[in-house]
Every structure is written in C-alpha cells, then in structure tokens.
Amino acid sequence: MHPYCSDYYKPDALAKTYEIPMVPMPNKEDWSAPDDVIAETVYPPRYRRLVGRPRKRRKKNADEKIIVNTNCCRQCGQEGHNRRTCTFFPKEK
C-alpha cells in the first residue's frame, strides 16, 4: 500500500492490538506487581518549578545599584527632563 508508512500505523496493526478482549480487574487486591515495585516508596518532587520567565542569576554589586538612568536634555544639558519638555529655551513658532 504505502512503502514509506510503518506497519504499526496501518489499520491491520490496530485490529491486531485489540483482538484480545481486555477485562478490567475488579479489585485492587487482584493486581499482581513485583516485590521490588511494591517495596519502593515514591516521594513527591523536592521543589516546585516556578511559573514564568526565570530570574537573572547574576547578583549586582553595590555600586551597580546606585547608578540610575536619568533623562538629560540635549538643548540645555540639565537632567530630569528631555528635549521635548524643556522650558529653558522658548520655542520658536
């Protein structure tokens, strides 16, 4: 039929899979599990994965925290405002 398709994906394989009737087990006591599986204790994860983007790993030095970017006007050179809101020079119309 299709030379590039694996036999596992063909309808015949699906029919063979469910050929044998599956009967659910009535009780938990009827289950058969190996002794090493029964003896093994499963613990929950040690920590939860945080939601969202991870934080930066690098810690900033004390001198890096002091530096703050402030606006500087190109017309008058003063800090705290920009060229658009500068009142030092009157605007020409």
C-alpha positions as YAML, in Angstrom:
chain: A
units: angstrom
residues:
- id: 1
  name: MET
  ca: [0.00, 0.00, 0.00]
- id: 2
  name: HIS
  ca: [2.34, 2.77, 1.22]
- id: 3
  name: PRO
  ca: [6.02, 1.85, 1.14]
- id: 4
  name: TYR
  ca: [7.02, 4.76, 3.43]
- id: 5
  name: CYS
  ca: [4.42, 4.02, 6.13]
- id: 6
  name: SER
  ca: [5.41, 1.75, 9.00]
- id: 7
  name: ASP
  ca: [3.33, -1.36, 9.66]
- id: 8
  name: TYR
  ca: [2.46, -0.02, 13.12]
- id: 9
  name: TYR
  ca: [0.34, 2.76, 11.62]
- id: 10
  name: LYS
  ca: [-1.71, 0.56, 9.31]
- id: 11
  name: PRO
  ca: [-5.29, -0.50, 10.16]
- id: 12
  name: ASP
  ca: [-4.31, -4.17, 10.41]
- id: 13
  name: ALA
  ca: [-1.96, -3.45, 13.30]
- id: 14
  name: LEU
  ca: [-4.72, -1.59, 15.16]
- id: 15
  name: ALA
  ca: [-7.08, -4.53, 14.69]
- id: 16
  name: LYS
  ca: [-4.46, -6.98, 15.98]
- id: 17
  name: THR
  ca: [-3.86, -4.81, 19.04]
- id: 18
  name: TYR
  ca: [-7.46, -5.02, 20.19]
- id: 19
  name: GLU
  ca: [-8.03, -8.63, 19.07]
- id: 20
  name: ILE
  ca: [-7.62, -9.95, 22.59]
- id: 21
  name: PRO
  ca: [-10.51, -8.86, 24.85]
- id: 22
  name: MET
  ca: [-9.46, -6.65, 27.76]
- id: 23
  name: VAL
  ca: [-11.28, -7.28, 31.02]
- id: 24
  name: PRO
  ca: [-10.77, -4.77, 33.86]
- id: 25
  name: MET
  ca: [-9.67, -6.05, 37.25]
- id: 26
  name: PRO
  ca: [-12.44, -5.80, 39.85]
- id: 27
  name: ASN
  ca: [-10.35, -5.21, 43.00]
- id: 28
  name: LYS
  ca: [-7.01, -3.67, 43.84]
- id: 29
  name: GLU
  ca: [-6.06, -6.84, 45.74]
- id: 30
  name: ASP
  ca: [-6.17, -8.83, 42.48]
- id: 31
  name: TRP
  ca: [-3.36, -6.78, 40.95]
- id: 32
  name: SER
  ca: [-0.03, -8.54, 40.59]
- id: 33
  name: ALA
  ca: [3.09, -6.43, 40.94]
- id: 34
  name: PRO
  ca: [6.73, -7.42, 41.57]
- id: 35
  name: ASP
  ca: [8.01, -7.18, 45.15]
- id: 36
  name: ASP
  ca: [10.63, -4.55, 44.30]
- id: 37
  name: VAL
  ca: [7.92, -2.29, 42.88]
- id: 38
  name: ILE
  ca: [5.72, -2.71, 45.95]
- id: 39
  name: ALA
  ca: [8.64, -2.06, 48.33]
- id: 40
  name: GLU
  ca: [9.72, 1.12, 46.55]
- id: 41
  name: THR
  ca: [8.48, 4.36, 48.11]
- id: 42
  name: VAL
  ca: [7.72, 7.19, 45.72]
- id: 43
  name: TYR
  ca: [8.20, 10.72, 47.07]
- id: 44
  name: PRO
  ca: [6.87, 13.96, 45.59]
- id: 45
  name: PRO
  ca: [9.30, 16.35, 43.87]
- id: 46
  name: ARG
  ca: [11.65, 18.24, 46.19]
- id: 47
  name: TYR
  ca: [10.74, 21.64, 44.82]
- id: 48
  name: ARG
  ca: [8.18, 23.21, 42.57]
- id: 49
  name: ARG
  ca: [9.14, 24.70, 39.27]
- id: 50
  name: LEU
  ca: [8.39, 28.41, 39.28]
- id: 51
  name: VAL
  ca: [5.90, 29.79, 36.81]
- id: 52
  name: GLY
  ca: [7.04, 32.30, 34.20]
- id: 53
  name: ARG
  ca: [10.38, 33.53, 32.98]
- id: 54
  name: PRO
  ca: [13.34, 32.60, 35.19]
- id: 55
  name: ARG
  ca: [15.12, 35.31, 37.14]
- id: 56
  name: LYS
  ca: [18.58, 36.59, 36.32]
- id: 57
  name: ARG
  ca: [21.25, 34.53, 38.04]
- id: 58
  name: ARG
  ca: [23.76, 37.36, 38.31]
- id: 59
  name: LYS
  ca: [23.79, 39.39, 41.52]
- id: 60
  name: LYS
  ca: [24.52, 43.08, 41.09]
- id: 61
  name: ASN
  ca: [27.27, 44.75, 43.09]
- id: 62
  name: ALA
  ca: [26.51, 47.60, 45.48]
- id: 63
  name: ASP
  ca: [27.96, 50.21, 43.10]
- id: 64
  name: GLU
  ca: [25.76, 48.99, 40.24]
- id: 65
  name: LYS
  ca: [22.59, 49.64, 42.22]
- id: 66
  name: ILE
  ca: [23.48, 53.28, 42.81]
- id: 67
  name: ILE
  ca: [23.68, 54.14, 39.11]
- id: 68
  name: VAL
  ca: [20.28, 55.30, 37.91]
- id: 69
  name: ASN
  ca: [19.50, 56.42, 34.39]
- id: 70
  name: THR
  ca: [18.02, 59.93, 34.34]
- id: 71
  name: ASN
  ca: [16.75, 61.91, 31.41]
- id: 72
  name: CYS
  ca: [19.15, 64.51, 30.09]
- id: 73
  name: CYS
  ca: [18.12, 67.35, 27.82]
- id: 74
  name: ARG
  ca: [20.23, 67.89, 24.68]
- id: 75
  name: GLN
  ca: [19.37, 71.57, 24.40]
- id: 76
  name: CYS
  ca: [20.21, 72.83, 27.88]
- id: 77
  name: GLY
  ca: [22.13, 69.86, 29.32]
- id: 78
  name: GLN
  ca: [20.09, 69.67, 32.53]
- id: 79
  name: GLU
  ca: [18.88, 66.40, 33.96]
- id: 80
  name: GLY
  ca: [15.34, 65.42, 34.81]
- id: 81
  name: HIS
  ca: [13.63, 66.29, 31.55]
- id: 82
  name: ASN
  ca: [14.08, 65.75, 27.83]
- id: 83
  name: ARG
  ca: [14.26, 67.98, 24.79]
- id: 84
  name: ARG
  ca: [10.53, 67.92, 24.19]
- id: 85
  name: THR
  ca: [9.61, 69.17, 27.67]
- id: 86
  name: CYS
  ca: [12.49, 71.65, 28.00]
- id: 87
  name: THR
  ca: [11.41, 75.11, 29.23]
- id: 88
  name: PHE
  ca: [14.89, 76.63, 29.34]
- id: 89
  name: PHE
  ca: [14.75, 77.89, 25.77]
- id: 90
  name: PRO
  ca: [11.47, 79.34, 24.49]
- id: 91
  name: LYS
  ca: [10.03, 77.54, 21.46]
- id: 92
  name: GLU
  ca: [10.04, 79.38, 18.19]
- id: 93
  name: LYS
  ca: [6.84, 79.44, 16.19]
...
